[in-house]
């Protein structure tokens, strides 16, 4: 996984409130704000000042199980993303090392995704974005 990049996503209750906090209060840069009407999804990506290469994806807790998981936490749930440039290679590599997949690999309109658990029970999304998807350029992968 040497070529993979780790990104963080936060589940928030309200996009506008979260954007205001990160951009206006913390001085983050708003890199992307894309709405996908077919899935009623909005991709919001912010980056801390200083151009460190780190990005945060803000996602809304929309499903009942997500809302229940977020509960009363002020900041919402933290999602861990491993963004890869060779999805199937890394799926097979993880399997060969005994990593347990919580959700088997599948194809979405934005690319390929699978969910695996680490030794501490944290769940990671292994993700390869499709060419042309707005987030692909932001995350530095174009394949």
SEPA-876308 format. One record per residue: x, z, y of N, C-alpha, C in turn; residue in one letter. Coordinates in steps of 0.1 Angstrom, whole numbers, plus 2048, in hexadecimal, padded with zeros to 3 digits. Layout:
BEGIN
XZYXZYXZYA/...
***
This chain:
BEGIN
8088007F480080080080980080DX/8157FC80B81E7FC8178197F4823X/8117E982080D7E182B7FF7E5830X/7FA7F082B7ED7F482F7EE7FD83CX/7E37FD8437E38058507D780F84FX/7D981B8527CF8258527C782585FX/7BA82585F7B282686B7A8831869X/7A283687379984187278C83D878X/78184087277383E87776C84B878X/76584C88375D85888574E854885X/74685C87E73785A87E73286288AX/72A85C89372586289E71686189FX/70F86A8A67018698A76FC85F8B1X/70485D8BC7018548C770D84C8CCX/70C83F8CB7178378CF71B8398DEX/7118388E67138398F571A8468F9X/7158518F371B85E8F572A85F8F1X/72C8598E573A8598DF7438508E8X/73E8448EB74683B8F474A842901X/74084890774284F91474D85A912X/74C86290775686C905764867903X/76585D8FB7738588F8778850904X/77084790A77583E915776846922X/76B84C92676B853933772860934X/770868929776876929784876924X/78786F91979586F91479D863918X/79885991F7A084E9237A3844919X/79C84390E79E83990379A82C908X/79F82190279C81390679180F8FCX/78680990177C8038F97817F58F4X/7847F38E87897E78E277F7DD8DEX/7747E38D876A7DA8D275D7E18D2X/7527DA8D57447DF8D473C7D38D0X/7397D38C37327C78BD7267CC8B5X/71B7C68B870E7C98B170B7BE8A6X/7087C389A7047BA88F6F57BC88DX/6ED7B38926DF7B58916D97B5883X/6DF7AD87B6DA7AB86D6DA7B9865X/6E47C18686E57CE8626E37DA86BX/6DF7D78776DD7E18816EA7EA882X/6F57E48827027EB8837097E8890X/7107F18957187EF8A17267F489EX/7307EB8A173E7EE89F7447F28ACX/7487FE8AE74F8028BB75D8078B7X/7678018BD7758058BB77B8098C8X/7818158C778881A8D379781D8CFX/79F81D8D97AE8208D77B282A8E1X/7BB8338DD7C083D8E77C98368F1X/7CA83C8FD7D38379077E2836903X/7E982C9077F782C9037FA8218F9X/7F081B8F37F38108EA7FA8148DEX/7F681E8D77FE8238CB7FB81B8BFX/7F08128BF7ED80A8B37E28118ABX/7DF81E8AE7D48258A87C78218ADX/7BD81F8A47AF81C8A87A58258A2X/79A8288A878F8308A27838278A3X/77C82689777081F896764829897X/75B8278A07508308A274482A89BX/73E83189173382C88972783688BX/71B83188B70F83988C70B83E87FX/70784B87E7018508726F384C871X/6F08418696E383C8696DA83E85DX/6E18408526DA8438456D6852844X/6CB85583E6C886383C6D386C836X/6D986682C6E486E8256F087082EX/6F28668376FD8688416F987384BX/6ED8728506E987C85A6EA88A854X/6E688B8486E68988416F589D840X/6FE89383D70C89783B71289B848X/70F89485371489786070F8A5864X/7028A88626FD8B58646FE8B9873X/7038C68757048CB8827128CA887X/71B8C38817298C28857298BA893X/7308C089C7308BA8AA7368AC8AAX/7408AA8A274789D8A2743894898X/73B89788E73788E88474188E879X/73E88586F74788486475387B867X/75E87E86176A87586276B86D855X/76B85F85776E85684C77C85284DX/78285084179084B84079083D83BX/79783484279882683E7A682283BX/7A881B8307B481582D7B280682EX/7B78008387B57F283B7C07EA835X/7BD7E182B7C77DA8247C77CB826X/7D27C58247D37B68257D27AF818X/7D17B780D7CF7B17FF7C67BA7F7X/7B97B97F97AF7C27F37B07C47E4X/7B07B87DD7B07B97CE7BD7BE7C9X/7C87BB7CF7D57C17CB7D47D07CBX/7CF7D57D77CF7E47D97C57EB7D0X/7BA7E47CD7B07EA7C47B67EC7B6X/7BD7E17B17C37E27A47CE7EC7A4X/7D67ED7AF7E17F77B07DB8057AFX/7D18087B77CA8157B77C58187A9X/7BE80F7A27B98117957C581478BX/7CF80D78C7DB80F7837E181C784X/7DF8227907E582F7937DB83B790X/7CF83778A7C58417877BC846792X/7BC83E79D7B38427A87A583F7A4X/79C8487A778E8477A47868417B0X/77F8367AC7768307B67698367B6X/76483A7C27578407C474D8357C6X/75182A7CC74881E7CD7518127C9X/74C80B7C07547FF7BB7557F57C6X/7607EC7C47627E27CE7567D97D0X/7537D57DC7487CB7DE74B7C37EBX/7447B87EC7457B07F873A7B2801X/73D7B480E7337B68197357AA822X/72D7A982C72E79E83673B79F83EX/7407AB83F74C7AD8477597AC83FX/7587AC8317647AB8297627B281CX/76D7B781676C7BF80A76E7CE80CX/7677D68047687E48067667EB7F8X/76E7F67F776C7FF7EB76F80D7F0X/76A8177E976C8257ED77382C7E2X/77E8337E578583B7DB7878497E0X/7898537D778B8617DB79A8647D9X/7A086C7E27AD8707E07AE87E7D8X/7BA8837D77BB8907CF7B389B7D5X/7B089B7E27AA8A67E979A8A47EAX/7968987E47878967E578388E7F1X/78D88B7FA789882806786874801X/77C86E80777886180477E85780EX/78484C80878B84281078383580EX/78182D81977D81F817789816817X/78B80F80C79580480B78E7F8811X/7937F281B78C7E88237957DC826X/7907D08237967C482878C7BC830X/78E7BA83D7847B38457867A4844X/77A79E84577A78F84477F789850X/78677D84E78B77585A77F773864X/78277587077977287A77077E87EX/77078987676879487976F79B886X/7677A088F76D7A589B7777B0899X/7757B888F77F7C388C78C7BE886X/78C7B387F7987AE8797A37AD882X/7A17A788E7AC7A58977B07B389DX/7A77BC89F7AA7C98A47B37D189BX/7B07CF88D7B87D78847C57D087FX/7C77C48857D37BD8827D47B5875X/7C87B386F7C87AB8627BF79E865X/7C47938617BC7878637BA77F856X/7BE78484B7BB77E83E7AE782839X/
***
